[in-house]
C-alpha cells in the first residue's frame, strides 16, 4: 500500500517546473496577448489566481505523495492550498521540513522568484525596444 501512495504521475521537481512554466505562460498571456479590458475583468483575475493556486496545489500534492503521505492528508492539503495558498504553504513546509528546512525552501523559492522576475523584466524590455514581436 505504501508503494501505491508514493506513485504519482508527477514528481516534485517536475511539478516545480510545471509551476514556473505555467506562471511564465500566465504572465505572458496576461501582459502581452490579451487586451487590458480582458485582463482587468473580475472573471480573469479570479481565473488567474485560481490557476496559480492550482499550480501550487499540484506541487504540494506531488511533494506530499513523494514523502509517503496518505491520500486523505494529501487531498486535505491540496484542497486547502487551492483556497488558502498563502497560509498552507508555510504550514506545509514546516510540517514536512522543520523550521530550518522550511527557511531554506523559502530562500530557494525567493531566489527562483527573483530569477523569474528578471527574465520577465528582460522580456518586457526587449519587447518595448522592438526586439521580438510587437505587443498589441
C-alpha positions as CSV (number, residue, x, y, z in Angstrom):
1,X,0.0,0.0,0.0
2,X,2.8,2.4,0.8
3,X,4.3,1.9,-2.7
4,X,1.0,2.9,-4.2
5,X,0.9,6.1,-2.0
6,X,4.3,7.1,-3.4
7,X,3.2,6.6,-7.0
8,X,2.0,9.8,-8.5
9,X,2.4,10.8,-12.2
10,X,4.3,13.9,-11.4
11,X,7.4,14.1,-9.2
12,X,8.1,17.2,-7.0
13,X,10.8,18.5,-9.3
14,X,8.6,18.1,-12.4
15,X,5.7,19.9,-10.5
16,X,8.1,22.8,-9.7
17,X,9.0,23.1,-13.4
18,X,5.3,23.0,-14.3
19,X,4.7,25.7,-11.8
20,X,7.4,28.1,-13.2
21,X,6.4,27.4,-16.9
22,X,2.8,27.8,-16.0
23,X,3.5,31.1,-14.2
24,X,5.5,32.3,-17.2
25,X,2.7,31.4,-19.6
26,X,0.1,33.1,-17.4
27,X,2.2,36.2,-17.2
28,X,2.8,36.3,-20.9
29,X,-0.9,35.9,-21.6
30,X,-1.8,38.5,-19.0
31,X,0.8,41.0,-20.1
32,X,1.1,40.7,-23.8
33,X,-1.5,38.6,-25.5
34,X,-4.8,39.9,-24.1
35,X,-6.2,43.4,-24.1
36,X,-6.5,45.3,-20.8
37,X,-10.3,45.1,-20.9
38,X,-10.0,41.3,-20.5
39,X,-7.1,41.2,-18.0
40,X,-8.8,43.7,-15.7
41,X,-12.1,41.9,-15.8
42,X,-13.1,40.2,-12.5
43,X,-13.5,36.8,-14.1
44,X,-10.0,36.9,-15.5
45,X,-8.5,38.0,-12.1
46,X,-10.3,35.1,-10.4
47,X,-9.2,32.6,-13.2
48,X,-5.6,33.8,-12.9
49,X,-5.5,33.4,-9.1
50,X,-7.2,30.0,-9.3
51,X,-4.6,28.9,-12.0
52,X,-1.7,29.9,-9.8
53,X,-3.3,28.2,-6.8
54,X,-3.8,25.0,-8.8
55,X,-0.1,25.0,-9.8
56,X,0.8,25.3,-6.1
57,X,-1.6,22.5,-5.2
58,X,-0.1,20.3,-7.9
59,X,3.4,20.8,-6.3
60,X,2.1,20.2,-2.8
61,X,0.3,17.0,-3.9
62,X,3.4,15.7,-5.7
63,X,5.7,16.6,-2.8
64,X,3.4,15.0,-0.2
65,X,3.0,11.8,-2.2
66,X,6.8,11.5,-2.7
67,X,7.1,11.8,1.1
68,X,4.6,8.9,1.6
69,X,1.7,10.8,3.0
70,X,-1.7,9.0,2.9
71,X,-4.3,10.0,0.3
72,X,-6.6,11.8,2.8
73,X,-3.9,14.0,4.1
74,X,-2.7,14.8,0.6
75,X,-6.2,15.8,-0.5
76,X,-6.7,17.9,2.6
77,X,-3.5,19.9,1.9
78,X,-4.3,20.1,-1.9
79,X,-7.8,21.4,-1.4
80,X,-6.8,24.0,1.2
81,X,-3.8,25.0,-1.0
82,X,-6.4,26.0,-3.6
83,X,-8.3,28.1,-1.1
84,X,-5.6,29.5,1.2
85,X,-2.3,29.2,-0.6
86,X,-0.6,31.9,1.5
87,X,-1.4,30.1,4.7
88,X,-1.0,26.5,3.6
89,X,2.5,26.7,2.0
90,X,4.3,27.8,5.2
91,X,2.4,25.3,7.3
92,X,3.2,22.5,4.9
93,X,6.9,23.4,4.6
94,X,7.3,23.5,8.4
95,X,5.4,20.2,8.8
96,X,7.5,18.4,6.1
97,X,10.9,20.0,6.6
98,X,11.0,21.5,10.0
99,X,11.8,25.2,10.7
100,X,15.4,25.1,9.1
101,X,14.3,23.2,6.1
102,X,11.3,25.5,5.6
103,X,13.5,28.5,5.8
104,X,15.9,27.0,3.2
105,X,13.0,26.2,0.9
106,X,11.6,29.7,1.3
107,X,15.0,31.2,0.4
108,X,15.3,28.9,-2.6
109,X,11.9,30.0,-3.7
110,X,12.7,33.7,-3.3
111,X,15.9,33.1,-5.4
112,X,13.9,31.4,-8.2
113,X,11.3,34.2,-8.0
114,X,14.0,36.9,-8.4
115,X,15.4,35.0,-11.4
116,X,11.9,34.6,-12.8
117,X,11.2,38.3,-12.4
118,X,14.5,39.2,-14.0
119,X,13.6,37.1,-17.1
120,X,10.1,38.7,-17.3
121,X,11.6,42.2,-17.0
122,X,14.2,41.4,-19.7
123,X,11.5,40.1,-21.9
124,X,9.4,43.2,-21.3
125,X,12.3,45.5,-22.0
126,X,13.1,43.5,-25.2
127,X,9.6,43.8,-26.4
128,X,9.4,47.6,-25.7
129,X,12.7,48.2,-27.6
130,X,11.5,46.5,-30.7
131,X,13.3,43.2,-30.2
132,X,10.8,40.4,-30.8
133,X,7.1,40.6,-31.7
134,X,5.2,43.8,-31.0
135,X,2.6,43.7,-28.3
136,X,-0.9,44.6,-29.4
